[in-house]
Amino acid sequence: MASDYRPASHQVPRCLGTPRWVMLVSFRAVTGAHRPTQECIVNPSCCVSLLGYLRPKNAETATDREIKMPDFKKRPVILPILALLAFVLAGLPAGAQTLKAVKDRGALNCGVSQGLLGFSSTDDKNIWTGFDVDICRAVAAAIFGDPAKVTFMPLDASARFAAMQSNQIDLLSRNSTWTMSRESSLGLMFAGIAYYDGQGFLLRRDAGIDTALQLGGKTVCAQTGTTSELNLTDYFRANDMELKVLALGTAEESLKAYDDRKCDVLTSDVSQLYAERLKLSAPDSHIILPEVISKEPLGPSVRQGDDQWFNLIKWTLYSLINAEELGVKSATIDEAVKSPNPNIRRLVGTDGEFGEQLGLAKDWAARAVRAVGNYGEIYERNIGSQSRLSIPRGLNALWTQGGIQYAPPVR
């Protein structure tokens, strides 16, 4: 069927300089025709051309007044198209604003846990330390050249994502699991996997239990607002075991309930169980069972809609991993700058313009490694062999050393 609308002239109006991807709305969506609506979707000055383009066949020539104040009785298609354009405009990303806001503020706002040993906690001098904290400091160093330019915001599990959505924080680095629903429904994007974890079980050694398959009928303490509750239900159902759950609002409440014997078992990410066990009066009297019942890929996350910021966080994390693989450490960064190895030269900014592509200085990655060390240094210092936790690298070892930790190349 022929369309009732045609161009006002042989020359279709266009507004130059607008990416083709913005031509999202078509005549077909409203009138059944196939022509695009032009770029006025993101360039309002083009909308006058669009109105002229949509003039009905039998309409008289538009006056200046009609262009300024179109007669909607004569142009019944205009209202639905303008409404559709308004809807599209409302959904367009704000663009690269986060980096500018951070630079203008002079500090990175980073969300962390309320106190998880090895990942994010304060020492006796009220200084934040930990694996997740060092990710924040690495980003600050990459941006400012100063790892101290971070404001840490301690958040519980129920408040962490809301803080991101409400712009209270720029980055969430808080032992949070990357899941589909957290990206598809919460408007987040995870910038990579900083730590491969899984859910496990902590219980008293004298319980005489050495496998999770013996936990049927036991009361299990779990924290609300986490993936632990669903994983727990799935595991017990799959193994046809009776489940009794004591769900509590915070990690502290869960640990206290376990310590007070209100439950027989404490469940959480295995890394968190290592940390929580050290808080008990007799840590050696408690064991972590060998079973890992879920995949818990933990990593930093950001808001959707700012690709520049997402790439900055992602490649800062990857630069730390690549630095370990290339043997670049905090103490050897100055030697690395002089290295003839092309992979190292690109990483530290001697060759290429990779920093500028992120909106940063050429030596952005060198700044990050100099401040907190490479991935291996961060791991061992906070949760590995040099820490009280002494968690083996396991899956978090480099892919060249029996693990699966892997980063794309800087090139």
C-alpha positions in Angstrom: 0.0 0.0 0.0 1.3 3.5 -0.9 2.1 5.8 1.9 0.0 9.0 2.5 3.1 11.0 3.2 5.9 12.1 0.9 8.9 14.4 1.0 8.0 18.1 0.7 10.7 18.3 -2.0 13.0 16.0 -4.0 15.8 16.6 -1.6 15.4 14.8 1.8 16.6 17.1 4.6 19.6 15.9 6.6 21.5 17.2 9.6 25.2 16.3 9.4 27.4 15.1 12.1 25.0 12.8 13.9 25.8 9.0 14.2 23.7 6.7 12.2 22.7 4.7 15.3 20.5 7.5 16.5 18.1 7.0 13.6 16.0 4.7 15.8 12.5 5.6 14.8 11.1 4.9 11.4 8.0 5.9 9.4 7.0 2.3 9.6 6.6 2.5 13.3 3.9 5.2 12.9 2.7 5.3 9.3 3.7 2.0 7.8 6.3 3.6 5.5 10.0 2.7 5.5 11.8 6.0 5.5 13.9 7.1 8.6 12.8 10.0 10.7 16.2 11.9 10.3 18.6 12.9 13.0 16.3 15.3 14.9 16.1 12.5 17.5 19.3 13.9 19.1 19.5 17.2 17.2 16.4 19.3 17.9 17.3 21.8 15.2 16.6 19.2 12.6 13.0 18.8 13.8 11.7 21.6 11.6 13.1 19.7 8.6 11.3 16.6 9.9 8.0 18.4 10.1 8.3 19.6 6.6 9.3 16.1 5.5 6.1 14.7 7.0 3.7 17.1 5.2 0.6 15.3 3.8 0.3 15.1 0.0 -2.6 17.5 -0.3 -1.5 20.0 2.4 -1.0 23.6 1.4 2.5 25.1 1.6 3.4 25.7 5.2 3.7 29.2 6.4 6.3 30.4 8.8 3.7 30.3 11.5 2.9 26.7 10.8 6.5 25.7 11.1 6.8 27.5 14.4 3.4 26.3 15.7 2.3 23.4 13.5 -1.4 22.8 13.0 -1.9 19.4 14.6 -5.4 19.0 13.0 -3.7 19.1 9.6 -0.8 16.9 10.8 -2.3 14.1 12.8 0.9 12.1 12.6 3.0 14.7 14.4 1.7 14.1 17.9 2.5 10.4 18.0 5.9 11.0 16.4 6.9 13.7 18.8 5.8 11.5 21.7 7.9 8.7 20.4 10.8 11.0 19.9 10.5 12.2 23.5 10.5 8.6 24.7 13.6 7.8 22.7 15.4 11.0 24.0 14.6 10.1 27.6 16.3 6.7 27.1 19.5 8.0 25.5 22.6 7.6 27.7 24.0 10.7 29.4 27.4 10.2 27.9 30.8 10.3 29.4 30.1 12.3 32.5 31.5 10.3 35.4 35.2 10.9 34.7 34.6 14.6 34.4 32.5 14.6 37.7 35.3 12.7 39.5 38.0 15.1 38.2 35.9 18.1 39.1 35.3 16.7 42.6 38.9 15.9 43.1 38.3 12.4 44.5 36.7 9.0 43.6 33.7 7.9 45.6 34.0 4.2 46.1 31.5 1.8 47.7 33.0 -0.9 49.9 31.8 -3.3 52.6 31.2 -2.3 56.1 34.1 -4.4 57.2 35.3 -7.7 55.7 38.8 -8.6 56.6 41.1 -8.9 53.6 38.7 -7.2 51.3 37.7 -3.9 52.8 38.1 -2.9 56.5 39.7 -0.2 58.6 42.8 -0.7 60.7 43.6 0.7 64.2 44.4 4.0 62.5 41.1 4.1 60.7 42.8 3.6 57.3 41.0 1.5 54.8 42.8 -1.6 53.6 42.0 -4.7 51.6 41.7 -6.3 48.1 38.6 -4.3 47.1 40.1 -1.1 48.6 43.2 -1.5 46.5 41.0 -1.7 43.3 39.6 1.7 44.3 43.0 3.1 45.0 44.3 1.8 41.6 41.6 3.7 39.8 42.3 6.9 41.8 46.0 6.5 41.0 45.2 6.0 37.3 43.1 9.2 37.2 44.9 11.5 39.6 48.3 9.9 40.1 47.4 9.8 43.8 45.9 6.6 45.3 44.8 8.6 48.4 42.2 10.6 46.4 39.4 8.2 47.3 36.4 8.6 49.6 35.3 5.2 50.8 31.6 4.6 51.5 30.8 1.5 53.6 27.6 -0.2 52.4 25.7 -3.2 53.6 24.4 -5.7 51.0 20.9 -4.2 50.8 22.1 -0.6 50.2 25.1 -1.2 47.8 23.2 -1.1 44.5 20.9 1.7 45.5 23.9 3.8 46.3 25.2 3.3 42.8 21.8 4.0 41.2 21.4 7.2 43.1 24.9 8.5 42.2 26.2 8.4 45.7 29.2 6.4 44.5 31.1 6.3 41.2 32.4 2.7 41.6 31.2 -0.3 43.7 34.1 -2.5 44.7 32.4 -4.6 47.4 32.7 -8.4 47.0 29.6 -8.4 44.8 28.6 -11.2 42.5 28.2 -10.6 38.8 24.8 -12.0 37.8 22.5 -11.4 34.8 19.7 -9.8 36.8 22.0 -7.3 38.4 22.9 -6.0 34.9 19.5 -6.5 33.2 17.3 -5.1 36.0 19.5 -2.9 38.2 21.2 -0.9 35.5 24.7 -2.0 36.5 27.7 -3.2 34.4 30.4 -5.4 35.9 33.8 -4.3 34.6 35.5 -7.7 35.0 36.1 -10.5 37.4 38.6 -9.5 40.2 38.1 -12.6 42.3 36.6 -16.1 41.4 34.7 -17.2 44.4 32.0 -19.7 45.4 29.6 -20.3 48.2 30.6 -22.7 51.0 29.8 -23.7 54.6 31.4 -23.0 57.9 30.6 -25.2 61.0 32.1 -26.5 64.2 34.7 -29.1 63.9 33.2 -31.2 66.7 29.9 -31.6 64.7 31.6 -34.5 63.0 30.4 -33.5 59.5 32.9 -33.5 56.7 30.6 -33.0 53.6 27.8 -30.7 52.8 25.6 -33.7 51.9 25.3 -34.3 55.7 23.7 -30.9 56.4 20.1 -32.0 55.9 17.9 -30.8 58.9 20.6 -28.4 60.2 19.8 -24.8 60.7 21.8 -22.6 58.4 22.5 -18.8 58.9 22.4 -16.8 55.7 22.5 -13.1 54.9 19.6 -11.5 53.1 20.1 -9.4 50.0 22.8 -11.7 48.7 22.9 -14.6 46.3 23.5 -17.0 49.2 19.8 -17.6 50.0 18.9 -18.7 46.5 22.0 -20.9 46.1 21.3 -22.5 49.5 17.7 -23.4 48.5 18.8 -24.7 45.1 21.5 -26.9 46.6 19.3 -28.5 49.3 16.4 -29.0 46.9 18.7 -30.6 44.3 20.0 -33.0 46.9 16.6 -33.7 48.5 17.7 -32.4 51.9 15.6 -30.7 54.6 16.5 -27.1 54.9 16.1 -24.8 57.8 17.2 -21.2 57.2 17.8 -18.3 59.7 18.0 -15.3 57.4 19.6 -12.1 58.9 20.2 -8.6 57.6 23.9 -8.3 57.9 27.1 -10.4 57.9 27.7 -9.3 61.5 24.2 -10.5 62.6 24.7 -13.8 60.8 28.1 -14.4 62.4 26.8 -13.5 65.9 23.8 -15.9 65.5 26.2 -18.7 64.5 28.5 -17.9 67.4 25.6 -17.9 69.8 24.6 -21.3 68.4 21.3 -20.1 67.0 22.2 -22.0 63.9 24.5 -24.9 63.2 26.1 -23.7 60.0 27.1 -20.4 58.5 27.0 -20.0 54.7 28.5 -17.3 52.5 31.2 -16.9 49.8 34.2 -19.0 50.8 36.5 -16.0 50.9 34.1 -14.3 53.4 34.0 -17.5 55.5 37.8 -17.4 55.8 37.5 -13.8 57.1 34.6 -14.5 59.5 36.3 -17.5 61.0 39.1 -15.3 62.2 36.6 -13.2 64.3 35.6 -16.2 66.4 37.2 -16.8 69.8 38.7 -20.1 68.7 39.0 -20.1 64.8 40.7 -23.5 64.7 37.5 -25.1 66.2 35.6 -24.3 63.0 36.1 -25.8 59.6 35.1 -24.9 56.0 33.6 -27.8 54.1 35.2 -28.7 50.8 32.1 -28.3 48.7 31.7 -25.1 46.7 28.0 -25.0 45.7 27.9 -22.0 43.3 29.8 -19.7 41.0 30.4 -16.3 42.6 32.5 -14.1 40.2 33.2 -11.0 42.2 34.2 -7.7 40.5 33.8 -3.9 40.4 30.6 -2.5 38.9 29.5 0.9 37.5 26.3 2.4 36.2 25.2 1.7 32.7 25.2 4.5 30.2 28.8 5.8 30.4 31.0 3.7 28.2 34.1 5.8 28.9 33.9 5.2 32.6 33.1 1.5 32.2 36.2 1.1 30.0 38.4 3.0 32.4 37.5 0.7 35.3 37.7 -2.4 33.2 41.1 -1.6 31.8 42.5 -0.5 35.1 41.6 -4.0 36.5 43.1 -5.6 33.4 46.3 -3.6 33.6 46.9 -5.0 37.1 46.5 -8.5 35.8 48.6 -7.9 32.8 51.3 -6.4 35.0 51.6 -9.6 37.0 51.8 -11.7 33.8 54.5 -9.4 32.4 56.5 -9.4 35.7 55.9 -5.7 36.3 55.8 -4.9 40.0 55.4 -1.7 42.1 59.1 -1.8 42.9 60.2 -2.3 39.3 57.9 0.1 37.5 60.7 2.6 36.8 62.7 -0.2 35.1 59.6 -1.3 33.2 59.3 2.1 31.6 62.7 1.5 30.0 61.9 -2.1 28.9 62.4 -3.1 25.2 59.5 -5.5 25.5 56.7 -4.1 23.4 53.9 -5.5 25.6 55.4 -3.8 28.7 56.0 -0.6 26.8 52.4 -0.4 25.8 51.2 -1.2 29.3 53.3 1.5 31.0 52.6 4.1 28.4 56.0 4.3 26.7 54.5 3.3 23.4 51.0 4.1 22.1 48.2 6.4 23.2 46.1 4.0 25.2 45.8 6.3 28.2 44.6 9.2 26.1 41.9 6.8 24.6 40.5 6.5 28.2 40.7 10.2 28.9 43.8 9.6 31.1 47.6 10.3 31.0 49.9 8.1 29.0 51.3 6.4 32.2 47.8 5.7 33.7 48.6 1.9 34.2 52.1 2.6 35.5 50.5 5.0 38.1 48.1 2.2 39.2 50.8 -0.5 39.5 53.2 1.9 41.3 50.5 2.7 43.9 49.1 -0.7 44.8 51.2 -3.3 42.9 50.2 -5.8 40.3 47.3 -8.2 40.8 49.5 -10.9 42.4 50.9 -8.3 44.9 47.4 -7.1 45.8 46.2 -10.7 46.3 49.0 -12.0 48.4 49.2 -8.9 50.6 45.5 -8.8 51.4 44.1 -12.3 51.3 47.0 -14.6 50.3 50.2 -16.0 51.8 51.2 -12.6 53.3 47.9 -12.2 55.1 46.1 -13.7 58.1 43.6 -15.3 55.7 46.1 -17.3 53.7 43.6 -18.2 51.0 45.3 -20.2 48.2 45.3 -18.6 44.8 43.4 -21.5 43.2 41.3 -20.3 40.3 42.6 -16.8 40.9 46.1 -17.8 39.8 47.1 -16.6 36.3 46.1 -18.8 33.4 49.8 -19.5 32.9 50.1 -20.8 36.5 47.1 -23.2 36.7 44.4 -20.7 37.4 41.9 -19.0 35.1 42.7 -15.3 35.8 43.2 -13.7 32.4 43.2 -10.2 30.9 43.0 -9.1 27.3 46.2 -7.4 26.0 46.9 -3.7 25.8 47.4 -3.1 22.1 
